[in-house]
Amino acid sequence: MWGVSEVIHGIRIITSPYALKDTDERLFPVSKNRSRRIHKKLIKRFGGEFRKVPAIYQTPDGLIMHPAMELEFRRRLSDRDAMDQGMRSILFG
């Protein structure tokens, strides 16, 4: 499921709930004595071996971001724009 595509500052932004990355944190402990069958069952139960967190990926088409990251991205972008406006008024004011 892909989200709505829009263009901000010339960059195409696509929101997707599948924009996730794995962390180093495991959802279940490592075991040398665990069989492949049990390992497969644990992966099915926990939804993967590693915890997944929202991410932003840069592609040649633009940015693909998780909806949870979109608010932070827009906030930082507006802060940057406000800072640019402030610097312009100081320099050229």
PyMOL commands that set and color helices and strands:
alter all, ss='L'
color gray80, all
select helices_A, chain A and resi 36-46+67-92
alter helices_A, ss='H'
color red, helices_A
select strands_A, chain A and resi 5-8+11-15+20-26+50-54+56-59+62-65
alter strands_A, ss='S'
color yellow, strands_A
deselect
rebuild
show_as cartoon
